[in-house]
Amino acid sequence: DVAAVLPNDYTFHCGDLGEHIFTVTFLTKGAQTITVEDSDNGLTQTSGEIVVSSAPLVENAVATPNSVLNNGIEPFTLTAKINDPDGLETVTGVTANLNEIGGSETEVLFDDGKNGDGDAGDGVYGKAGLIVPDTILAGIYSPEVTATDADGEHGVAYLTLTVREANPPDVTIPTVVKITPADNARGVPIDVGM
């Protein structure tokens, strides 16, 4: 990678014990290698192949509100900010796997300004009007959001959605009745739950 950002030359010192950390930043996608040269001793060593990709980044994946009832009525909006080092125009699709909360495994998110996603073309993808059916148990869920670009590379993030019970079960707390023996009767008072 002729555009790579390489570290400056370095002279090892006794205190290094033969080790030093160098940072290399590749700027070209594809298979790359790193070659290290010890010019004083005429030694070189080349790394194995390093594959550099520029997958889309999925950031700020959220559900609004982040807590909903499992009644099939209360809507929520899912949004995610997408960035791609190759430009937003290379993003070919953003989906959410909502299977665990009773939805589609490939729910399509949009960046058209019409789906709770902000302005069209701003990199915020969304889908409004999503619901959780009453067949889903209350709990904390982590749906996955995936962005795909024209190179077929994927970026993934997870959001948190709390599902609350729409119809909690009725709980009856028993009444305690104290039974006391009549005058001149034998026995001890007892409490009976009813």
MIVO-50795 format. One record per residue (C-alpha): x, y, z; residue number from 1. Coordinates in steps of 0.25 Angstrom, whole numbers. Example, Ala and Ser with C-alpha at 12.3 -4.5 7.8 and 13.67 -1.06 7.14 Angstrom:
49|-18|31|1;
55|-4|29|2;
REM end
This chain:
0|0|0|1;
8|12|-5|2;
-2|21|2|3;
0|14|16|4;
4|23|28|5;
17|17|33|6;
24|19|46|7;
37|27|47|8;
50|19|47|9;
54|14|61|10;
67|9|67|11;
65|-1|78|12;
71|1|92|13;
75|-10|102|14;
62|-6|110|15;
53|-10|99|16;
58|-25|101|17;
56|-27|86|18;
41|-22|86|19;
35|-9|81|20;
21|-6|76|21;
19|0|63|22;
6|6|57|23;
3|4|42|24;
-9|10|36|25;
-13|4|22|26;
-21|13|13|27;
-24|4|1|28;
-34|-7|2|29;
-30|-22|-2|30;
-18|-31|2|31;
-6|-24|8|32;
7|-28|15|33;
17|-22|25|34;
31|-23|22|35;
41|-20|33|36;
56|-17|30|37;
68|-17|39|38;
77|-9|31|39;
89|-11|40|40;
89|-26|39|41;
83|-28|25|42;
70|-35|31|43;
56|-34|26|44;
43|-40|30|45;
30|-40|23|46;
16|-42|30|47;
6|-51|25|48;
-6|-45|17|49;
-14|-35|24|50;
-28|-32|17|51;
-32|-17|18|52;
-47|-15|16|53;
-55|-2|18|54;
-68|-8|23|55;
-80|1|27|56;
-80|6|41|57;
-94|4|48|58;
-94|15|60|59;
-105|19|69|60;
-115|8|67|61;
-126|11|75|62;
-141|8|78|63;
-150|20|81|64;
-156|18|91|65;
-146|8|96|66;
-157|1|105|67;
-170|-4|99|68;
-182|-13|102|69;
-184|-26|96|70;
-198|-23|92|71;
-197|-22|76|72;
-201|-7|77|73;
-191|2|84|74;
-181|6|72|75;
-166|9|73|76;
-157|14|63|77;
-143|8|60|78;
-132|17|55|79;
-117|15|52|80;
-106|25|47|81;
-98|19|36|82;
-84|23|31|83;
-76|17|20|84;
-61|20|18|85;
-64|19|3|86;
-76|29|4|87;
-91|28|7|88;
-94|26|-8|89;
-88|12|-7|90;
-97|7|4|91;
-107|-3|-3|92;
-116|-6|9|93;
-119|-6|23|94;
-127|-17|30|95;
-131|-21|44|96;
-133|-35|49|97;
-146|-33|58|98;
-149|-48|58|99;
-147|-49|73|100;
-157|-39|76|101;
-167|-45|66|102;
-163|-37|53|103;
-156|-40|40|104;
-142|-45|40|105;
-139|-35|29|106;
-147|-22|32|107;
-142|-11|23|108;
-138|2|28|109;
-139|15|20|110;
-132|28|18|111;
-143|35|11|112;
-148|45|22|113;
-161|38|23|114;
-159|26|33|115;
-154|33|45|116;
-140|34|40|117;
-138|49|39|118;
-135|56|26|119;
-133|48|13|120;
-119|45|10|121;
-113|48|23|122;
-108|34|27|123;
-119|32|37|124;
-127|20|33|125;
-140|17|40|126;
-153|9|41|127;
-165|15|48|128;
-178|8|53|129;
-171|-5|58|130;
-179|-13|68|131;
-176|-25|78|132;
-188|-35|77|133;
-194|-41|90|134;
-188|-54|87|135;
-174|-49|91|136;
-170|-50|105|137;
-166|-38|114|138;
-151|-36|114|139;
-139|-29|109|140;
-136|-32|94|141;
-124|-28|85|142;
-128|-27|71|143;
-117|-27|60|144;
-115|-16|50|145;
-107|-19|38|146;
-102|-9|27|147;
-97|-14|14|148;
-88|-7|3|149;
-86|-9|-12|150;
-74|-17|-9|151;
-82|-27|-1|152;
-76|-23|12|153;
-84|-23|25|154;
-85|-14|37|155;
-93|-19|49|156;
-98|-13|62|157;
-108|-17|73|158;
-118|-8|80|159;
-126|-11|93|160;
-141|-12|94|161;
-148|-15|107|162;
-162|-22|105|163;
-172|-20|116|164;
-184|-29|119|165;
-196|-22|114|166;
-206|-31|122|167;
-198|-35|135|168;
-205|-47|142|169;
-215|-44|153|170;
-208|-47|167|171;
-217|-49|179|172;
-211|-47|192|173;
-218|-56|202|174;
-225|-50|214|175;
-220|-55|228|176;
-231|-58|237|177;
-229|-61|252|178;
-237|-71|258|179;
-238|-71|274|180;
-244|-82|282|181;
-257|-77|289|182;
-257|-75|304|183;
-255|-87|312|184;
-250|-95|300|185;
-237|-102|299|186;
-227|-98|288|187;
-218|-87|283|188;
-221|-76|273|189;
-216|-79|259|190;
-215|-71|246|191;
-221|-76|233|192;
-218|-71|220|193;
-230|-70|211|194;
REM end
